[in-house]
Amino acid sequence: MAWLSHRQLTRSCLDLNVMSQSPGWAQTQATNFQVISKIGHSGGSVQLPESKITIHVPQGHVLPGEVQEVTLKAMLNPPPGLNNNYMTTMSPLIEVLLTNINTKEWLSMEMKLSGEVKDNPESQVMTSVFGMVSNKREGPYFKINDCDVNKSLIRMKLQDLKTHFFVIAVAEASALQPTTTSVWDYLDRQITIAVYGPRFIHPSFKVVIVVCCHEDVPPKLPFSDVCKSNKILPPLVLQLWGKHSFKPEEVKDFIVGVDVMGSKFGINHEDKVKQVRHSQLKIGTVLHLPVAISCPRTAEMTPFQLDIQVKESNLSSTAADFQVSSPPAPPIRSEKRQPKNVERKIEIAKTFPIPEEGDPDLPKFKDMPLNLHLYGVALKSVFRQPHVEYLLEYLKGETVALLSRETVRSVGNLKVKEWYIGFLRGRIGLVHCRNIKLIAVDQVMDFTAVQVTTAVLLNNMTRPFKKLTYMYSAIQTLVTQHITSWRDFADALQYKNQPLDTIKRRYAETDTEKVACVLENLKEDCHAERSRKKFLHELMVGLLKMNNVNLVAQLIQNTVILSTAVEMGIRWREFAEKMGKLTSAQIAAYETPHRGKDGEVNLQSMWKPAYDFLYSWSLRYGDNYKDMIQELHLILDKMKNPITRHWRLLTGALITVNCLDIFQETAFPEL
């Protein structure tokens, strides 16, 4: 879940061509300026990282044995309508989520204000500072009566708690004097300039200068103003290089000058001077000023100093002047550090590959007939209009081979039905138990000439994996952890007798790297044009031929969870209420890490909170993947307009996990 909350795209969704053109840009997404913590009956405090914003939970806030989960998220951009001549926001907008509203005590919030009232009688009389709260980001906002302000620190008592609300501090002027134009004239405010850039410098990149009136800024910044080949890329993660705050005597229009010191890097002429309007700052706007930096291709990339100068418009006096250090260039990979003569030796060795022997004790897959002891005769004819994959069709009196006495369960039109896994006319699928009369082997009349072999079973078991959704990075991690012999792995994937040099696409030294090369080669071959092979299907076939049933079970479990999350999308909320009996606050807590700038999870990203919930739910089953998939299937069946009615791949996966044992016993009889 922590990993997913840092990402908005899986590796398979990224444009690899763009990554190669601009290294370092295609990174995972930035974490929100937020924190999640659980507080018990004894109370405690939750502080937002990199800030002076804290929420205090008193002792006895929740009943003994209960927990209050507190989520804090800070947004620098203010809500609309709170900044005008008479009022201005004095803190970031704080979003608060609570999971338990069965409380006995209030909460208190403590915040450092981005400024304070001037120490003169007029300002002190005319200006008041207080907190405001709302159930929606857009408002309306209501005054918090119980506030205590001590210069630049405000303490607010939060009562009448909701599961989701927003808090912000404001300063309001009761009246304006002839010599004043806005409430800003009564305040002593500071302006912060923060510089964000990539983790490592590259021949061409952008930094973003953020200008705002907040003292605390997030350590990372998502930035979207990058286009290449007329394609808008996903937001980039920029790191905070440094920041500087200053207090002008009077807020006016000013310019920000940018220059590079002590380096061959240069700045585009149009980016050397940036204009900042005081009217934008007064309405709370957070300005993002992109600056393009580049160096000649032949020049050595060395760290440099970025010089920032702030001057009032049309004046030569400097209001602020500071320097920010850039990070270094990306570290050189270990294989590139080798001397040239060593590289030559490696290349020579590559032309004469040393044959590696496979593990002689590795069990070999055998195409053997299944030893079946259970058959059934159809009591009626069943034809399905339209045809339903993974459900058998049969004529009255036909004999069906049954793979096991165990049944699987699925919800029919009215109630839960029991199904056998049967074989008929080369296909494996489900047959309703009430439509079959069980018979012994010696009673079989018209099935003796047909054999169910392990090859036929393998072909049917792996059918669902031609269409299920997968995450390549997760598959790579599991495979490299479990597979030790790249040669046996390559043979099972139909790369038999091919030397490693014809398979790998990069330098590989360890066994793990060689296995990763084989896996990567399979993915590239399957994704090539005109290829009918499907990566996940070919991988599952190869692993089953290697008798890696435990690894296959883990891959099935992960793939089923991800595929179900993607298929459900926004309907995961209905699913979570039915499966886990989650409250609306708990559902909101799962969605919080994936909200966009508008505070909502877009439809294309709705699979992420669904995956988070399904993954945490699946942990209760441990290694019992059969029960997990069976229970998942049943709950999906019970939803309104169940997705299993048109999405049958989960039924196929349920058949697969119930056939693993008989496949292993027959294909590897020596074990």
C-alpha positions in Angstrom: 0.0 0.0 0.0 2.9 2.4 0.8 4.4 1.6 -2.6 1.1 2.2 -4.4 0.6 5.5 -2.6 3.8 6.8 -4.1 2.9 5.8 -7.7 0.2 6.8 -10.1 1.3 4.7 -13.0 2.7 1.2 -13.1 6.0 0.6 -15.0 4.1 -0.9 -18.0 2.2 2.3 -18.5 5.2 4.6 -18.9 6.5 5.6 -22.4 9.9 3.9 -22.5 11.0 5.9 -25.5 10.5 9.2 -23.5 12.4 7.7 -20.6 15.4 7.0 -22.8 15.4 10.5 -24.3 15.2 12.2 -20.9 16.7 10.1 -18.1 15.5 10.9 -14.6 12.2 12.5 -15.6 10.0 9.3 -15.7 10.1 8.8 -12.0 7.3 7.6 -9.6 4.8 10.2 -8.4 5.4 12.4 -5.5 3.9 11.7 -2.1 1.2 14.1 -0.9 2.1 16.6 1.8 0.3 14.4 4.3 0.5 11.9 7.2 -1.7 9.1 8.5 -1.6 8.0 12.1 -3.6 5.9 14.6 -4.3 7.2 18.1 -5.8 5.1 20.9 -7.7 5.9 24.1 -4.6 7.4 25.8 -4.4 10.1 23.1 -1.4 11.6 21.3 -0.4 14.1 18.6 0.0 13.9 14.8 2.4 16.3 13.1 2.5 16.9 9.4 6.1 16.2 8.2 8.2 19.1 7.1 5.8 21.6 8.8 4.7 23.2 12.1 1.1 21.8 11.8 0.0 19.5 14.6 -3.3 18.0 15.7 -3.6 16.9 19.3 -5.9 14.1 20.4 -6.7 14.3 24.1 -6.9 11.2 26.4 -10.3 9.7 26.3 -11.1 11.0 22.9 -12.2 7.5 21.9 -13.4 4.6 24.1 -10.9 2.1 25.5 -10.1 -0.5 22.8 -11.1 1.8 19.9 -8.8 3.6 17.6 -9.0 7.0 15.9 -7.1 7.1 12.5 -6.2 10.6 11.7 -5.2 11.7 8.2 -3.7 15.2 7.7 -3.0 16.7 4.2 -1.8 20.2 3.5 -2.6 22.1 0.3 -0.9 25.3 -0.5 -3.5 26.7 -2.9 -6.4 28.2 -0.8 -10.1 27.6 -1.4 -11.9 30.2 -3.5 -13.5 33.2 -1.9 -11.3 33.6 1.2 -8.9 36.1 -0.2 -10.1 39.6 -0.9 -9.4 43.2 0.4 -10.8 42.5 3.8 -9.7 38.8 4.3 -6.6 36.8 3.5 -5.5 33.2 4.3 -2.7 32.8 6.8 -2.0 29.0 6.5 -2.1 26.1 4.1 -5.5 24.5 3.7 -5.6 21.4 6.0 -7.7 18.4 5.0 -8.6 16.2 8.0 -10.0 12.7 7.7 -11.2 10.7 10.8 -12.4 7.1 10.8 -14.1 7.2 14.2 -16.8 9.8 15.1 -17.9 8.0 18.2 -15.9 10.4 20.3 -16.2 12.0 23.7 -13.6 14.7 23.5 -12.7 17.5 21.1 -9.5 17.8 19.0 -7.2 20.7 19.0 -5.0 21.9 16.1 -1.9 24.0 16.3 -0.4 25.8 13.3 2.4 28.3 12.6 0.9 31.3 10.7 2.5 32.6 7.6 2.8 36.1 9.1 1.5 38.1 12.0 -0.4 41.3 12.8 1.9 44.4 12.8 2.8 45.6 16.3 1.0 49.0 16.1 -2.2 50.1 17.7 -4.1 50.6 14.4 -3.3 47.1 13.1 -4.0 45.4 16.4 -7.4 47.0 16.7 -8.5 46.6 13.0 -7.3 43.0 12.5 -8.4 39.7 14.0 -6.9 36.2 13.2 -9.0 33.1 13.6 -9.6 29.6 12.2 -12.3 28.5 9.7 -13.8 25.1 9.0 -15.9 23.5 6.3 -17.1 20.1 5.2 -16.2 20.8 1.6 -13.1 22.3 0.0 -15.1 24.9 -1.9 -16.9 25.9 1.3 -18.9 27.5 2.8 -16.5 28.1 5.6 -17.5 29.0 9.2 -15.6 30.7 11.9 -14.1 28.6 14.8 -15.1 30.4 17.9 -12.5 28.8 20.3 -9.2 30.1 18.9 -6.1 31.3 20.7 -3.5 33.4 18.7 -0.1 34.2 20.1 1.8 36.3 17.5 2.5 33.7 14.6 1.0 30.7 16.4 -2.7 29.7 16.4 -4.4 27.0 18.5 -8.0 26.0 17.5 -10.4 23.7 19.4 -12.3 21.5 16.9 -15.7 20.4 18.0 -18.7 18.9 16.3 -16.4 16.6 14.4 -17.1 15.0 11.0 -15.3 12.3 9.2 -14.0 14.7 6.6 -13.5 18.4 6.9 -11.1 21.3 6.0 -9.4 23.8 8.3 -7.6 27.1 7.5 -6.4 30.2 9.4 -7.4 33.6 8.1 -6.8 37.3 9.0 -9.8 39.7 8.6 -9.9 43.5 8.8 -13.0 45.0 10.4 -12.5 48.2 8.4 -10.0 49.9 6.1 -8.5 53.2 6.8 -7.9 55.8 4.0 -4.2 55.0 4.1 -4.8 51.3 3.6 -5.9 49.3 0.5 -6.3 45.8 2.0 -5.9 43.7 5.1 -2.3 43.1 3.9 -1.4 46.6 5.1 -2.1 45.5 8.7 0.0 42.4 8.4 3.7 41.6 8.6 4.0 38.8 6.0 6.9 37.0 4.4 7.3 35.6 0.9 9.0 32.2 0.4 10.8 31.3 -2.8 11.5 27.5 -3.2 13.5 25.9 -6.0 12.6 22.4 -7.1 14.5 20.3 -9.6 15.2 16.6 -10.6 17.0 14.3 -8.3 20.1 14.3 -10.6 21.1 16.9 -13.2 21.1 16.0 -16.9 22.1 17.6 -20.1 18.7 19.3 -20.4 16.1 19.7 -17.7 13.8 22.1 -16.0 13.7 23.5 -12.5 10.6 25.1 -11.0 10.7 28.3 -8.8 7.7 28.3 -6.5 6.7 31.7 -5.0 4.1 31.7 -2.2 3.4 33.3 1.2 3.7 30.0 3.2 6.8 29.3 5.3 6.4 25.5 5.0 6.6 24.0 1.5 6.5 20.2 0.6 9.8 18.3 0.1 8.6 17.1 -3.4 6.6 18.8 -6.1 4.6 17.1 -9.0 5.1 19.2 -12.1 3.2 18.7 -15.4 4.5 21.5 -17.7 6.6 19.2 -19.8 5.9 18.3 -23.5 7.8 16.2 -25.9 6.8 15.2 -29.4 3.4 17.0 -28.8 2.7 14.5 -25.9 1.8 15.7 -22.5 3.7 13.5 -20.0 2.6 12.5 -16.5 3.5 14.8 -13.6 7.2 14.7 -12.7 8.6 14.4 -9.2 10.9 17.3 -8.5 13.0 17.5 -5.3 13.3 20.6 -3.1 16.8 22.0 -3.8 16.5 24.9 -1.4 14.3 27.7 -0.2 14.6 31.3 1.1 12.1 33.6 2.9 12.1 37.4 3.1 9.8 40.1 4.5 9.3 43.1 2.2 8.2 46.3 3.8 5.4 46.6 1.3 4.2 43.9 -1.2 4.7 45.2 -4.7 5.3 43.7 -8.1 8.8 42.3 -8.3 11.0 40.2 -10.6 12.9 37.0 -10.0 16.3 36.8 -11.7 17.9 33.4 -12.3 21.5 32.7 -13.2 24.0 29.8 -13.1 27.3 30.2 -11.3 30.5 28.2 -11.9 29.3 25.8 -14.6 28.9 25.3 -18.3 25.2 25.0 -17.8 23.1 27.9 -19.2 19.6 29.2 -18.9 17.3 30.1 -21.8 17.3 33.9 -22.3 13.5 34.1 -21.8 13.8 32.3 -18.5 16.4 34.5 -16.9 13.8 37.0 -15.6 10.4 36.1 -14.2 7.6 38.5 -13.4 5.6 38.2 -10.1 2.4 40.3 -9.6 1.6 41.3 -6.1 -2.1 40.9 -7.0 -1.6 37.2 -7.5 0.1 36.8 -4.1 -2.7 38.8 -2.4 -5.4 36.3 -3.6 -3.3 33.4 -2.3 -2.0 32.1 -5.7 1.0 29.8 -5.5 3.2 30.6 -8.5 5.1 28.0 -10.5 7.8 29.5 -12.6 9.6 26.9 -14.9 13.2 27.6 -15.9 14.9 25.5 -18.6 18.6 24.7 -18.0 20.9 22.9 -20.4 24.6 22.4 -21.2 26.5 21.4 -24.4 26.6 17.6 -25.1 30.3 17.5 -24.9 30.5 19.4 -21.6 31.1 17.6 -18.4 28.1 17.7 -16.0 29.2 19.1 -12.7 27.1 20.5 -9.9 26.5 24.2 -9.9 25.1 27.1 -7.9 21.8 28.6 -8.9 21.8 32.3 -8.1 18.3 33.8 -7.3 17.8 37.6 -7.1 14.6 39.3 -6.1 14.1 42.9 -7.1 11.2 45.3 -7.1 10.1 46.2 -10.6 11.9 49.2 -12.2 14.2 49.5 -9.1 17.8 48.5 -8.8 17.6 47.6 -5.1 17.7 43.9 -4.3 15.1 42.6 -1.9 16.6 39.1 -1.6 19.7 37.4 -3.0 20.5 33.7 -2.3 22.1 30.7 -3.9 20.9 27.1 -4.2 23.2 24.1 -4.9 22.2 21.6 -7.5 22.5 17.8 -7.0 25.3 15.8 -8.8 25.0 14.0 -12.1 23.5 10.4 -12.1 26.0 7.8 -10.7 27.7 5.7 -13.4 26.7 2.1 -13.4 29.3 -0.4 -12.1 29.8 -2.1 -15.5 30.6 1.3 -17.1 33.4 1.9 -14.5 35.4 -1.1 -15.8 38.6 -0.3 -17.8 38.4 -0.6 -21.5 40.6 -3.7 -21.6 38.3 -5.5 -19.2 35.3 -4.6 -21.4 37.2 -6.1 -24.4 37.8 -9.3 -22.5 34.1 -9.5 -21.7 33.1 -9.0 -25.3 35.5 -11.7 -26.5 34.1 -14.1 -23.9 30.6 -13.3 -25.1 31.4 -14.6 -28.6 32.3 -18.0 -27.2 29.5 -18.7 -24.6 30.3 -21.4 -22.0 27.5 -23.9 -22.0 25.7 -24.1 -18.6 24.3 -27.4 -17.5 20.8 -27.4 -16.1 20.0 -29.0 -12.8 20.0 -32.7 -13.3 17.5 -33.2 -10.5 14.9 -30.8 -11.9 11.7 -32.8 -12.6 10.7 -33.1 -16.2 7.2 -32.4 -17.5 5.5 -35.5 -18.8 2.4 -35.6 -21.0 0.5 -38.3 -19.2 -3.2 -39.3 -19.2 -5.0 -38.3 -16.1 -6.2 -41.2 -13.9 -9.8 -40.2 -13.4 -12.2 -42.1 -11.2 -15.3 -40.0 -11.5 -17.7 -39.5 -14.4 -21.2 -38.2 -14.8 -24.1 -38.5 -17.2 -26.0 -35.4 -18.2 -29.6 -35.5 -17.0 -30.7 -32.8 -19.5 -29.4 -30.8 -22.4 -27.9 -27.4 -21.7 -27.2 -24.8 -24.4 -26.2 -21.3 -23.5 -27.3 -18.3 -25.5 -25.0 -16.5 -25.8 -22.1 -19.0 -25.3 -20.5 -18.6 -21.9 -16.8 -19.3 -21.6 -15.8 -21.7 -18.8 -19.3 -23.2 -18.5 -19.8 -26.5 -20.4 -22.6 -27.2 -22.8 -23.9 -30.8 -23.1 -26.6 -33.0 -24.4 -28.9 -35.2 -22.4 -27.2 -38.6 -21.9 -23.6 -37.4 -22.7 -20.8 -38.6 -20.4 -18.7 -35.9 -18.7 -15.3 -36.6 -17.1 -15.1 -35.0 -13.7 -11.6 -33.9 -12.4 -12.5 -34.0 -8.7 -15.2 -34.7 -6.2 -14.7 -31.2 -4.8 -17.0 -28.5 -6.1 -16.8 -24.8 -6.6 -19.6 -22.4 -5.7 -21.2 -19.6 -7.7 -24.4 -17.6 -7.3 -27.1 -18.4 -9.8 -30.3 -16.5 -10.4 -31.7 -17.2 -6.9 -29.1 -19.0 -4.8 -25.6 -20.4 -4.5 -25.0 -23.3 -6.9 -22.5 -26.1 -6.6 -20.5 -26.9 -9.7 -18.2 -29.8 -10.7 -15.1 -29.1 -12.9 -15.7 -31.3 -15.9 -14.1 -32.2 -19.3 -16.0 -32.6 -22.5 -15.0 -32.4 -26.2 -11.5 -31.0 -25.4 -12.7 -28.3 -23.1 -12.6 -28.0 -19.3 -15.4 -26.0 -17.6 -18.1 -26.0 -14.9 -21.2 -28.3 -14.9 -24.0 -27.8 -12.5 -24.1 -30.7 -9.9 -27.9 -31.1 -10.3 -27.6 -31.7 -14.0 -25.2 -34.7 -13.5 -25.7 -38.2 -12.3 -22.5 -39.6 -10.9 -21.4 -43.0 -12.3 -18.4 -45.4 -11.7 -15.6 -45.9 -14.2 -16.9 -49.4 -15.2 -20.3 -47.8 -16.2 -18.7 -45.5 -18.7 -19.9 -46.4 -22.3 -18.9 -43.7 -24.8 -15.9 -42.0 -23.1 -13.2 -44.8 -23.1 -11.6 -43.7 -26.4 -11.0 -40.1 -25.1 -8.1 -39.4 -22.8 -7.6 -36.3 -20.7 -3.8 -35.7 -20.7 -1.7 -33.3 -18.7 -1.0 -31.3 -21.9 -4.7 -30.8 -22.6 -5.2 -29.9 -18.9 -2.3 -27.4 -19.1 -3.8 -25.8 -22.2 -7.2 -25.3 -20.5 -5.8 -24.2 -17.1 -3.8 -21.3 -18.6 -6.6 -20.0 -20.8 -7.6 -17.1 -18.5 -4.0 -15.7 -18.4 -4.3 -14.6 -22.0 -6.6 -11.8 -20.9 -5.9 -11.0 -17.2 -4.1 -7.8 -16.3 -0.6 -8.0 -14.8 2.0 -5.7 -13.3 5.4 -6.6 -14.9 7.6 -5.2 -12.1 5.7 -7.4 -9.5 6.1 -10.5 -11.7 9.8 -9.8 -12.2 10.4 -9.6 -8.4 8.6 -12.9 -7.7 10.2 -14.8 -10.6 13.8 -13.7 -9.8 13.3 -14.6 -6.2 12.1 -18.2 -7.0 14.0 -19.2 -10.1 17.6 -20.1 -9.7 18.6 -21.6 -13.0 18.3 -19.4 -16.0 19.0 -22.3 -18.4 16.0 -24.4 -17.1 13.9 -21.3 -17.2 14.8 -20.5 -20.8 14.2 -24.1 -21.9 10.7 -24.1 -20.3 9.9 -20.8 -22.2 10.8 -22.4 -25.6 14.3 -20.9 -25.8 15.8 -24.4 -25.7 19.5 -24.7 -26.5 19.8 -21.0 -27.2 22.9 -19.4 -25.6 22.4 -16.6 -23.2 24.0 -14.0 -25.6 21.1 -14.5 -28.0 18.5 -14.0 -25.3 19.8 -11.2 -23.1 19.4 -7.5 -24.0 21.8 -6.1 -21.4 24.9 -7.1 -19.4 24.1 -9.8 -16.8 26.5 -11.2 -14.3 24.6 -12.9 -11.5 22.1 -15.7 -11.8 19.3 -13.3 -10.8 20.2 -10.9 -13.6 20.3 -13.7 -16.1 16.8 -14.9 -15.1 15.6 -11.3 -15.4 17.1 -11.1 -18.9 15.2 -14.3 -20.0 12.0 -12.9 -18.6 12.5 -9.5 -20.3 13.2 -11.3 -23.6 9.9 -13.2 -23.3 8.1 -9.9 -22.7 9.7 -8.2 -25.7 8.9 -11.2 -27.9 5.3 -11.4 -26.8 4.8 -7.6 -27.3 6.4 -7.6 -30.7 4.1 -6.9 -33.7 2.2 -9.9 -35.2 3.0 -12.0 -32.2 0.0 -14.1 -31.0 1.8 -15.0 -27.8 0.6 -13.4 -24.5 3.3 -12.8 -21.9 1.4 -13.9 -18.8 0.1 -17.0 -20.6 3.5 -18.1 -21.9 5.1 -17.5 -18.5 2.5 -19.6 -16.6 2.9 -22.5 -19.1 6.6 -22.4 -18.6 6.5 -22.3 -14.8 4.0 -25.1 -14.6 6.2 -27.2 -16.9 9.0 -26.5 -14.3 6.7 -27.7 -11.5 6.8 -24.2 -9.9 3.3 -24.5 -8.5 3.9 -22.4 -5.4 5.2 -19.5 -7.6 2.3 -19.9 -10.0 -0.2 -19.8 -7.0 1.4 -16.5 -5.9 1.2 -15.0 -9.4 -2.4 -16.1 -9.8 -3.3 -14.5 -6.5 -1.6 -11.2 -7.4 -3.0 -11.2 -10.9 -6.5 -11.9 -9.8 -6.4 -9.0 -7.2 -5.1 -6.5 -9.8 -7.4 -7.7 -12.6 -10.5 -7.5 -10.3 -9.5 -4.0 -9.1 -9.1 -2.8 -12.7 -12.4 -4.4 -13.8 -14.4 -2.9 -10.9 -13.2 0.6 -11.1 -15.5 3.0 -9.2 -17.8 0.1 -8.2 -15.1 -1.0 -5.6 -17.0 1.2 -3.1 -20.1 -1.0 -3.4 -17.8 -4.0 -3.2 -16.0 -2.8 -0.1 -19.3 -2.2 1.7 -20.5 -5.7 0.9 -17.2 -7.4 1.6 -15.6 -5.6 4.5 -18.6 -3.5 5.7 -16.5 -0.4 5.4 -17.9 3.0 6.4 -17.7 6.0 4.0 -14.9 7.4 6.1 -12.8 4.2 5.7 -13.5 4.2 2.0 -12.3 7.8 1.8 -9.2 6.9 3.7 -8.3 4.3 1.0 -8.9 6.9 -1.7 -7.0 9.8 -0.1 -3.5 8.8 -1.3 -4.8 8.8 -4.9 -6.7 12.0 -5.1 -5.7 14.6 -7.7 -5.4 18.3 -7.4 -9.1 18.7 -7.5 -9.5 16.5 -4.4 -11.1 13.6 -6.3 -9.9 10.3 -7.7 -10.4 10.3 -11.5 -12.0 7.3 -13.1 -8.8 6.1 -14.7 -7.1 5.9 -11.3 -10.0 4.3 -9.4 -8.4 0.9 -9.6 -5.7 2.0 -7.2 -7.8 2.3 -4.0 -9.6 -0.8 -5.1 -6.2 -2.6 -5.3 -5.2 -1.3 -1.9 -8.3 -2.6 -0.3 -8.3 -6.0 -2.1 -4.6 -6.6 -1.2 -5.2 -5.8 2.5 -8.3 -8.0 2.5 -6.5 -10.9 0.8 -3.9 -11.0 3.6 -6.4 -12.7 6.0 -6.2 -15.8 3.8 -2.5 -16.1 3.8 -1.4 -18.9 1.5 -4.9 -20.3 1.1 -5.4 -18.9 -2.4 -8.2 -21.3 -3.3 -10.5 -19.9 -0.5 -9.5 -16.3 -1.3 -10.5 -16.6 -5.0 -13.6 -18.6 -4.2 -14.8 -16.0 -1.7 -14.0 -13.2 -4.1 -16.0 -14.9 -6.8 -19.0 -15.3 -4.5 -19.0 -11.7 -3.3 -18.7 -10.3 -6.9 -21.7 -12.6 -7.8 -23.8 -11.0 -5.1 -23.3 -7.4 -6.3 -26.0 -5.6 -8.2 -25.5 -6.3 -11.9 -22.5 -8.5 -11.0 -19.4 -8.0 -13.1 -18.9 -11.8 -13.2 -21.9 -11.9 -15.5 -19.9 -10.4 -18.4 -16.3 -10.9 -17.0 -15.7 -14.6 -16.7 -11.9 -14.6 -16.3 -12.3 -14.9 -12.5 -14.2 -18.1 -13.1 -11.4 -19.4 -15.2 -8.8 -18.6 -12.5 -11.1 -20.4 -10.0 -11.0 -23.5 -12.2 -7.2 -23.2 -12.6 -6.4 -23.2 -8.9 -8.6 -26.2 -8.3 -6.8 -28.1 -11.0 -3.2 -27.5 -9.8 -3.1 -30.5 -7.5 -4.2 -33.1 -10.1 -1.9 -31.5 -12.7 1.1 -31.8 -10.4 0.3 -35.4 -9.3 0.0 -36.6 -12.9 2.7 -34.5 -14.7 5.4 -35.2 -12.1 4.6 -38.7 -10.8 8.1 -39.3 -9.5 7.7 -36.6 -6.8 
